[in-house]
């Protein structure tokens, strides 16, 4: 997205984070946003936490933001995680993710639709924070690998494949604009 902060890129006249917040807010108790820049702008959509811990080093990918979210949600049982560039999330995402994890007695569940894994959309038990920190301290950064090691399970969303449309390029933004206009 030409070095732009994707969460603040306009889609249908609003920042993508606004679309994500509007979809997720009715499903959760509060919104926690991991941001490493533009914190004041993100604060209008939820509680902002910075995704940095000195012992883990500089930018370490999405898992560092998830660790910050888990720390901020420590008093809760679950943290539902979604990226800021997935603006069409299902209205029942949180319930289905948590339901899949609880049914399998798993500590986390990630979304999948039409044989495609959407690792960045997940529900995670907050008790996994120490496990995630240990994984990061070990030097690993792959989301799917951590999910597998933690015992994650798949939550199927084959009925809503477009809900996980990810906007990473100007071309994908154009597709999302057309989809949002429908």
N, C-alpha and C positions, 0 to 999 in steps of 0.2 A: 504494500500500500504506500510505496514511495516514502518510507520512514515515518509515516503518520502513526499516531497512537490509534490502533484499530478500534478500540472501544469508543473513541470520540469521532470516528468517521461518520458522516451523516448518511443515513438510510431513510428514505421517505421523509426527509425534513427533520429527523431527530438522530442524536448519536446512537450508535448500535447498543451502547450500554443501557440506554433508556428502553429499548425494545426488550433486551434481556431482563432488565429489572421488572418491567411491566409483566412479563410472562412468569417470572419466578416468584415475585413478592407474595402473591396469593397462596403459594404452596409452602412457604417456609415462615418461621417465626421472625426472622430478621435477615437482612442482606449484609453480607460481609464482602467487601471488594478488596482484592489484593492488587495494589498498584505501585509501580516503582517510579512513576512520574504523573504529573497533573492531578495530584491527590485532591486538591481543592475542588476541581471540576467533578471528580468522581464522588466526592462526599455528598453531593445532592441526591445520590441514588442509594446510599447505604453507608455503613461503617467502613472506613478505609483502613487497611493494614498494609504496611510496607513488607514486601517479600524479600527481606534480607536478614540474615543472621551472620555475625562476624566469623564464627568458626566454620561456616559453610562456604565462605568466599563470595566473590562477585556473582553476577547473574548466573543462575544455575538452571534455568528453564522453569516450566510450570510447576514442578514438584515443590520448589521453594515457596511459591505462592500458596500452594495447598497446605504446606506446613504452617505458614503464617495464619491461614484460615482456620486450621485445626486448633492452633494455640488460642486464637480469639474465640473459638466456639467450645472451649474446653468444658464448660458447664453443661453443654448439650450432649445428647447421645450421638447425633448424626450431623454431618456437614454435607450438604449437596453442592457439588462443584460443577460449574459450567464455564466455558470460555466466553469472553465478551464479544466474540465475532460469530456467534451462533444465535441470531436474533429470532428464530421461529420455533423455539422450544415447545414441546407438548405441554398442555395445561395440567397434565397429571404426571409429569416427569418425576418429581420428588417421591410421590406415593409409589409409583411403579418401581423406581430404583430401590427404595428402602424395602418395599414388599419383596422384591426378588432376593435381596440380601437376607432378610429375615427368614424367608421360606427355606433358603439353603443353609441357614445358620452361618452365614458368611459375614466377615467384617466390612465388606464393600461390594458394590455392584456397579458395573459400567454399562452404558447404553450400547446397543447394537441394532442396526436396521438393515434388512436386505443383505445379509452376510458381510456388512461393513461394521467394524468396531469403531466406536466413538469414545475412546479412552478418556478424553477430557471431560466428558459428561458422566459424573459418578456420584454415588452416595457413599460416604466413608464414616465409619465409627470413629469418633474423636479419640478413642483409646488407642488408635493406630499412630498417634503423633510420635511417640518414642521410636516405633518401628520405622517410620518414614525418615526421621532424623538419622537413625543408624544407617539406613540405606544410602542417604545422601552423603553422610560422613565417609562411607565406604567408597565413594567416588562414582556411584551409578546415578544415572539421570533419566533412564527410560521409563516412561509412565506405565506402559503395558507390562514390563518386566516386574516393576514394583507391585502392580496389582496382582499379578500371578503369584509372586512370592508371598503376598499378604493373604492369599486365598480368595481373591475376587471372583465374582461370578457375573455372568452376562444377564442383562435385562433386555428382553426383546421388544423392539418398537417397529416391527415390520409394517404395522398399520400407519406409521407416521414417518416415512423415510425423509421427506422434505424438511421435517422439523430439525434436522441436524445439518442443514445447509450451512457450510462454513464459508465465511467471506474473507479471503486472503489477498485477492488481487482486484484491480479496477474492473476486470472482466467479470469476476464473480459478484462484485458489487452491482454491476449492471443487471445481472441475472436476478439478484436479490431485490433490486428495485422493481423489476417486472413482477416478481412473485408477490411482493408487498402490495402492489397495486391491484392484485386480484381480489 
